[in-house]
């Protein structure tokens, strides 16, 4: 019999894990919910199973920064199981009793027993006042906050030499596709500040996770893990208590191995009177496949950095997989335009200003607002954080990442609020009406535009404030790392994009899953 260890206030208990629990990590949240409803498993069983897997593999992956205290986890799961038995017809949501991982940019109050660090020593030293509204929303829906994920420290805006997925608090997040027989320079990578959230789901440490992105930080790491991700539209999810680089671009999104789970979690996160996608017909968006959708696909090398063209996206096998996707969508009723003609995404700039320069201009105010989510600790703004890091350099600035170049650059930004507002408005127009919308019109009134998953199509989504998604496609022959495709919908329509994601899930087998026992 297998066991996991859990703590109470007074002693240590050993909780048996039934043999049936061992395969639960491979199942989607939708399938897990069906098993819960049928009485085949309980939420307590799920917590046991995921904790066992976390204990076994997180030390290799470094994808989780903190786990909720076990006494809390089991008490919460037990209460939700009791609710299910008492009123099976009145569950809180379709994700009642399902565990989830949060990117550690989302504030969790003291009652959940986990710090909110943003990967940094400075925030790790502070105490949050209360849960972010998003956390309360998830718990009201009956979800179990299992833990918080590692990330690129401060969403990448600390220093110009920090690797994606590295933080002071968690070290380097590692891809579950790493292999012992590969040289280090050939190993699969993580990327984007939401790397821990993506790795946790791909490795089966949780069925669902939440991440954030300014541009690509959610969808890119998910694509490198061979799973689905969906960045919700601008300000369609509560952002109070969420660390953001930019007021104008940052969004929250969901990560899952199954597109149905993406839809369900997005519906829960976007429950608000101002904006909701909960009016989607019951399973109607899942059954239509590609029929009736006009899909435009840019060339595999469009918007891709030259370093990735020859070896990867220009490779004959990758192009064949890419073009097979075009054929499959056509065969399932989609009207597909390939290749779509579009200007390179570096055209999204106003004068010398871009998404990056405006994000730096907005960062100081975002940090100050986020600091307000914590009890007073003598830190008021970004300059205080820079000073604190310098004073506590042994812990806050460990080698080789001992600089604060990006924090200093953001603190020294000279952009005034009225200037920022004007530039952001113009970038929205260049990316939206005069950008991707124009591309869609000129290529036959498209509903969806697809690109490779290492393409700057996400820049259009970020500047326009539109949702975007990633869907899995294949595994790179060089090292087995997955790759996929990015998707945008006309005018940022969420229902159309979610319908496309679900149609993709029905048509494509996905990528080869990672074998964690092969990791070095």
JOUR-V87249 format. One record per residue. N is the residue number from 1. RES is the residue in three letters. SS is DSSP state (H for helix, E for strand, C for the rest). D_FIRST is the distance of its C-alpha to the first C-alpha in Angstrom with 1 decimal. Layout:
N_RES_SS_D_FIRST / N_RES_SS_D_FIRST
//
This chain:
1_UNK_C_0.0 / 2_UNK_E_3.8 / 3_UNK_E_6.7 / 4_UNK_E_10.4 / 5_UNK_E_13.3 / 6_UNK_E_16.1 / 7_UNK_E_19.4 / 8_UNK_C_21.7 / 9_UNK_C_25.3 / 10_UNK_C_24.8 / 11_UNK_C_21.3 / 12_UNK_E_18.0 / 13_UNK_E_15.0 / 14_UNK_E_11.3 / 15_UNK_E_10.4 / 16_UNK_E_7.0 / 17_UNK_E_7.2 / 18_UNK_C_7.4 / 19_UNK_H_7.6 / 20_UNK_H_11.3 / 21_UNK_H_11.6 / 22_UNK_H_11.5 / 23_UNK_H_15.1 / 24_UNK_H_16.7 / 25_UNK_H_18.3 / 26_UNK_H_20.5 / 27_UNK_C_22.1 / 28_UNK_C_25.3 / 29_UNK_H_25.8 / 30_UNK_H_27.9 / 31_UNK_H_25.2 / 32_UNK_H_22.7 / 33_UNK_H_25.4 / 34_UNK_H_25.9 / 35_UNK_H_22.3 / 36_UNK_H_22.6 / 37_UNK_H_25.9 / 38_UNK_H_24.6 / 39_UNK_C_21.9 / 40_UNK_C_19.1 / 41_UNK_C_17.5 / 42_UNK_C_18.6 / 43_UNK_H_19.7 / 44_UNK_H_17.1 / 45_UNK_H_14.5 / 46_UNK_H_16.7 / 47_UNK_H_17.0 / 48_UNK_H_13.2 / 49_UNK_H_13.1 / 50_UNK_H_16.4 / 51_UNK_H_15.8 / 52_UNK_H_12.8 / 53_UNK_H_15.2 / 54_UNK_H_18.1 / 55_UNK_H_16.5 / 56_UNK_H_15.9 / 57_UNK_H_19.3 / 58_UNK_H_21.9 / 59_UNK_H_23.0 / 60_UNK_H_24.2 / 61_UNK_H_25.7 / 62_UNK_C_27.3 / 63_UNK_C_27.5 / 64_UNK_E_26.5 / 65_UNK_E_28.6 / 66_UNK_E_26.9 / 67_UNK_E_24.0 / 68_UNK_C_24.8 / 69_UNK_C_23.7 / 70_UNK_H_20.2 / 71_UNK_H_21.7 / 72_UNK_H_24.2 / 73_UNK_H_21.9 / 74_UNK_H_19.8 / 75_UNK_H_23.1 / 76_UNK_H_24.8 / 77_UNK_H_22.1 / 78_UNK_H_22.0 / 79_UNK_H_25.8 / 80_UNK_H_26.0 / 81_UNK_H_23.6 / 82_UNK_H_26.0 / 83_UNK_H_29.0 / 84_UNK_H_27.7 / 85_UNK_H_27.3 / 86_UNK_H_30.7 / 87_UNK_C_32.6 / 88_UNK_C_31.0 / 89_UNK_C_34.5 / 90_UNK_C_35.1 / 91_UNK_C_32.4 / 92_UNK_C_33.5 / 93_UNK_C_33.4 / 94_UNK_C_31.8 / 95_UNK_C_29.3 / 96_UNK_C_28.4 / 97_UNK_C_24.9 / 98_UNK_C_24.5 / 99_UNK_E_23.7 / 100_UNK_E_26.4 / 101_UNK_E_27.4 / 102_UNK_E_30.9 / 103_UNK_E_33.1 / 104_UNK_C_34.0 / 105_UNK_C_37.6 / 106_UNK_E_36.9 / 107_UNK_C_37.5 / 108_UNK_C_34.8 / 109_UNK_C_36.0 / 110_UNK_H_34.9 / 111_UNK_H_33.0 / 112_UNK_H_30.3 / 113_UNK_C_29.8 / 114_UNK_C_30.4 / 115_UNK_C_33.6 / 116_UNK_C_35.7 / 117_UNK_C_36.7 / 118_UNK_C_38.1 / 119_UNK_C_36.6 / 120_UNK_C_39.4 / 121_UNK_H_39.8 / 122_UNK_H_42.6 / 123_UNK_H_40.7 / 124_UNK_H_37.7 / 125_UNK_C_40.1 / 126_UNK_C_41.1 / 127_UNK_C_39.8 / 128_UNK_E_39.8 / 129_UNK_C_41.6 / 130_UNK_C_39.7 / 131_UNK_C_37.6 / 132_UNK_C_39.4 / 133_UNK_H_40.5 / 134_UNK_H_38.2 / 135_UNK_H_35.1 / 136_UNK_H_36.4 / 137_UNK_H_37.1 / 138_UNK_H_33.5 / 139_UNK_H_32.1 / 140_UNK_H_34.8 / 141_UNK_C_33.5 / 142_UNK_C_30.0 / 143_UNK_C_28.4 / 144_UNK_E_25.9 / 145_UNK_E_27.0 / 146_UNK_E_23.9 / 147_UNK_E_25.8 / 148_UNK_E_28.9 / 149_UNK_E_29.6 / 150_UNK_C_31.5 / 151_UNK_C_34.9 / 152_UNK_C_38.3 / 153_UNK_H_39.6 / 154_UNK_H_42.1 / 155_UNK_H_41.8 / 156_UNK_H_43.5 / 157_UNK_C_46.6 / 158_UNK_C_46.3 / 159_UNK_C_47.6 / 160_UNK_C_48.8 / 161_UNK_C_46.6 / 162_UNK_C_43.1 / 163_UNK_C_40.8 / 164_UNK_C_39.2 / 165_UNK_C_35.8 / 166_UNK_E_36.5 / 167_UNK_E_36.8 / 168_UNK_C_37.4 / 169_UNK_C_34.4 / 170_UNK_C_31.9 / 171_UNK_E_33.4 / 172_UNK_E_33.4 / 173_UNK_C_31.3 / 174_UNK_C_30.2 / 175_UNK_C_30.1 / 176_UNK_C_26.8 / 177_UNK_C_29.1 / 178_UNK_C_29.9 / 179_UNK_C_29.6 / 180_UNK_C_29.7 / 181_UNK_C_32.7 / 182_UNK_C_35.0 / 183_UNK_C_37.6 / 184_UNK_H_37.2 / 185_UNK_H_40.3 / 186_UNK_H_38.8 / 187_UNK_C_35.4 / 188_UNK_C_34.7 / 189_UNK_C_35.6 / 190_UNK_C_34.9 / 191_UNK_C_38.0 / 192_UNK_C_39.2 / 193_UNK_C_38.4 / 194_UNK_C_35.6 / 195_UNK_H_33.7 / 196_UNK_H_30.6 / 197_UNK_H_30.4 / 198_UNK_H_30.7 / 199_UNK_H_28.2 / 200_UNK_H_25.5 / 201_UNK_H_25.9 / 202_UNK_H_26.3 / 203_UNK_C_23.1 / 204_UNK_C_21.1 / 205_UNK_C_20.7 / 206_UNK_C_22.5 / 207_UNK_C_24.2 / 208_UNK_E_27.5 / 209_UNK_E_29.6 / 210_UNK_E_33.1 / 211_UNK_E_35.5 / 212_UNK_E_39.3 / 213_UNK_E_42.1 / 214_UNK_C_45.7 / 215_UNK_C_46.0 / 216_UNK_C_43.1 / 217_UNK_C_40.6 / 218_UNK_C_38.2 / 219_UNK_H_39.0 / 220_UNK_H_39.4 / 221_UNK_H_35.9 / 222_UNK_H_34.4 / 223_UNK_H_36.5 / 224_UNK_C_35.3 / 225_UNK_C_31.7 / 226_UNK_C_32.5 / 227_UNK_C_32.0 / 228_UNK_E_34.3 / 229_UNK_E_36.0 / 230_UNK_E_38.8 / 231_UNK_E_41.1 / 232_UNK_C_42.7 / 233_UNK_C_46.4 / 234_UNK_C_48.3 / 235_UNK_C_47.8 / 236_UNK_C_46.0 / 237_UNK_C_43.0 / 238_UNK_C_43.6 / 239_UNK_C_44.1 / 240_UNK_C_44.7 / 241_UNK_C_42.2 / 242_UNK_E_41.4 / 243_UNK_C_42.6 / 244_UNK_C_45.0 / 245_UNK_C_47.2 / 246_UNK_C_49.8 / 247_UNK_C_51.1 / 248_UNK_C_52.4 / 249_UNK_C_49.6 / 250_UNK_C_46.1 / 251_UNK_E_43.9 / 252_UNK_E_40.3 / 253_UNK_E_38.1 / 254_UNK_E_34.8 / 255_UNK_E_32.4 / 256_UNK_E_30.0 / 257_UNK_C_28.9 / 258_UNK_C_30.7 / 259_UNK_H_34.3 / 260_UNK_H_33.8 / 261_UNK_H_31.6 / 262_UNK_H_34.5 / 263_UNK_H_36.9 / 264_UNK_H_34.9 / 265_UNK_H_34.2 / 266_UNK_H_37.8 / 267_UNK_H_39.1 / 268_UNK_H_37.2 / 269_UNK_H_38.4 / 270_UNK_C_41.9 / 271_UNK_C_42.4 / 272_UNK_E_45.7 / 273_UNK_C_49.1 / 274_UNK_C_50.8 / 275_UNK_E_48.7 / 276_UNK_C_46.1 / 277_UNK_C_44.7 / 278_UNK_C_43.1 / 279_UNK_C_46.0 / 280_UNK_C_44.5 / 281_UNK_C_44.6 / 282_UNK_C_41.4 / 283_UNK_C_39.9 / 284_UNK_H_43.5 / 285_UNK_H_43.1 / 286_UNK_H_40.2 / 287_UNK_C_42.2 / 288_UNK_C_45.4 / 289_UNK_C_44.1 / 290_UNK_C_46.9 / 291_UNK_C_49.8 / 292_UNK_C_52.4 / 293_UNK_C_51.1 / 294_UNK_E_53.4 / 295_UNK_E_51.4 / 296_UNK_E_53.0 / 297_UNK_E_51.3 / 298_UNK_E_52.8 / 299_UNK_C_52.9 / 300_UNK_C_49.7 / 301_UNK_C_51.5 / 302_UNK_C_53.1 / 303_UNK_C_52.5 / 304_UNK_E_50.2 / 305_UNK_C_50.9 / 306_UNK_H_52.8 / 307_UNK_H_50.2 / 308_UNK_H_47.8 / 309_UNK_H_50.3 / 310_UNK_H_51.1 / 311_UNK_H_47.6 / 312_UNK_H_45.6 / 313_UNK_H_47.3 / 314_UNK_C_50.3 / 315_UNK_C_48.2 / 316_UNK_H_49.1 / 317_UNK_H_45.5 / 318_UNK_H_44.7 / 319_UNK_H_48.0 / 320_UNK_H_47.2 / 321_UNK_H_43.9 / 322_UNK_H_45.8 / 323_UNK_H_48.6 / 324_UNK_H_46.2 / 325_UNK_H_44.9 / 326_UNK_H_48.6 / 327_UNK_H_49.0 / 328_UNK_H_45.9 / 329_UNK_H_47.0 / 330_UNK_H_50.4 / 331_UNK_H_49.0 / 332_UNK_C_47.2 / 333_UNK_C_50.3 / 334_UNK_C_50.6 / 335_UNK_E_54.0 / 336_UNK_E_53.2 / 337_UNK_E_55.6 / 338_UNK_E_54.9 / 339_UNK_E_55.8 / 340_UNK_E_56.7 / 341_UNK_C_59.5 / 342_UNK_C_58.8 / 343_UNK_C_60.1 / 344_UNK_C_57.8 / 345_UNK_H_55.9 / 346_UNK_H_57.6 / 347_UNK_H_60.5 / 348_UNK_C_58.7 / 349_UNK_C_60.7 / 350_UNK_E_63.6 / 351_UNK_C_65.9 / 352_UNK_C_63.7 / 353_UNK_E_61.0 / 354_UNK_C_57.6 / 355_UNK_H_54.3 / 356_UNK_H_53.4 / 357_UNK_H_56.6 / 358_UNK_H_56.4 / 359_UNK_H_52.7 / 360_UNK_H_53.8 / 361_UNK_H_56.6 / 362_UNK_H_54.3 / 363_UNK_H_51.5 / 364_UNK_H_53.2 / 365_UNK_H_53.5 / 366_UNK_H_49.9 / 367_UNK_H_48.7 / 368_UNK_H_50.9 / 369_UNK_H_49.7 / 370_UNK_H_46.0 / 371_UNK_H_46.8 / 372_UNK_C_48.0 / 373_UNK_C_44.4 / 374_UNK_E_43.7 / 375_UNK_C_45.1 / 376_UNK_C_48.2 / 377_UNK_C_47.5 / 378_UNK_C_50.9 / 379_UNK_C_50.1 / 380_UNK_C_52.2 / 381_UNK_C_52.4 / 382_UNK_H_51.7 / 383_UNK_H_54.2 / 384_UNK_H_52.4 / 385_UNK_H_49.1 / 386_UNK_H_50.9 / 387_UNK_H_52.4 / 388_UNK_H_49.1 / 389_UNK_H_47.4 / 390_UNK_H_50.3 / 391_UNK_H_50.2 / 392_UNK_C_46.4 / 393_UNK_H_46.6 / 394_UNK_H_44.1 / 395_UNK_H_41.2 / 396_UNK_H_42.8 / 397_UNK_C_44.4 / 398_UNK_C_42.3 / 399_UNK_C_43.5 / 400_UNK_C_44.0 / 401_UNK_C_44.2 / 402_UNK_C_46.7 / 403_UNK_C_49.2 / 404_UNK_C_49.7 / 405_UNK_H_52.1 / 406_UNK_H_51.0 / 407_UNK_H_50.8 / 408_UNK_H_54.3 / 409_UNK_H_55.6 / 410_UNK_H_54.4 / 411_UNK_H_55.8 / 412_UNK_C_59.2 / 413_UNK_C_59.4 / 414_UNK_C_62.8 / 415_UNK_C_62.1 / 416_UNK_C_63.5 / 417_UNK_H_61.8 / 418_UNK_H_64.7 / 419_UNK_H_64.5 / 420_UNK_H_60.8 / 421_UNK_H_61.2 / 422_UNK_H_63.9 / 423_UNK_H_62.0 / 424_UNK_H_58.8 / 425_UNK_H_60.9 / 426_UNK_H_62.5 / 427_UNK_H_59.2 / 428_UNK_H_57.8 / 429_UNK_H_60.9 / 430_UNK_H_60.7 / 431_UNK_H_57.1 / 432_UNK_H_57.3 / 433_UNK_H_60.6 / 434_UNK_H_62.2 / 435_UNK_H_59.1 / 436_UNK_H_56.3 / 437_UNK_H_58.1 / 438_UNK_H_61.2 / 439_UNK_H_59.2 / 440_UNK_H_57.7 / 441_UNK_H_61.2 / 442_UNK_H_62.8 / 443_UNK_C_60.3 / 444_UNK_C_60.7 / 445_UNK_C_59.3 / 446_UNK_C_55.7 / 447_UNK_C_52.8 / 448_UNK_E_50.2 / 449_UNK_E_50.7 / 450_UNK_E_48.0 / 451_UNK_E_47.9 / 452_UNK_E_45.6 / 453_UNK_C_42.8 / 454_UNK_C_44.6 / 455_UNK_E_47.8 / 456_UNK_C_49.8 / 457_UNK_H_49.8 / 458_UNK_H_47.6 / 459_UNK_H_50.7 / 460_UNK_H_52.5 / 461_UNK_H_49.7 / 462_UNK_H_49.6 / 463_UNK_H_53.4 / 464_UNK_H_53.8 / 465_UNK_C_51.0 / 466_UNK_C_49.5 / 467_UNK_C_45.9 / 468_UNK_E_44.4 / 469_UNK_E_41.3 / 470_UNK_E_39.6 / 471_UNK_E_38.2 / 472_UNK_E_36.4 / 473_UNK_E_38.4 / 474_UNK_E_37.3 / 475_UNK_E_36.0 / 476_UNK_C_38.5 / 477_UNK_C_38.9 / 478_UNK_C_39.5 / 479_UNK_C_36.0 / 480_UNK_C_34.0 / 481_UNK_C_34.6 / 482_UNK_E_34.9 / 483_UNK_E_38.2 / 484_UNK_E_39.5 / 485_UNK_E_42.5 / 486_UNK_E_43.8 / 487_UNK_E_45.4 / 488_UNK_E_48.0 / 489_UNK_E_49.7 / 490_UNK_H_53.3 / 491_UNK_H_54.3 / 492_UNK_H_50.7 / 493_UNK_C_50.0 / 494_UNK_H_46.3 / 495_UNK_H_46.2 / 496_UNK_H_47.5 / 497_UNK_H_45.2 / 498_UNK_H_42.1 / 499_UNK_H_43.4 / 500_UNK_H_43.7 / 501_UNK_H_40.2 / 502_UNK_H_38.8 / 503_UNK_H_41.1 / 504_UNK_H_39.9 / 505_UNK_H_36.3 / 506_UNK_H_37.4 / 507_UNK_H_39.5 / 508_UNK_C_37.5 / 509_UNK_C_34.2 / 510_UNK_C_33.5 / 511_UNK_C_32.5 / 512_UNK_C_30.0 / 513_UNK_C_26.7 / 514_UNK_C_25.7 / 515_UNK_C_23.3 / 516_UNK_H_21.9 / 517_UNK_H_20.7 / 518_UNK_H_24.4 / 519_UNK_C_25.5 / 520_UNK_C_27.2
//
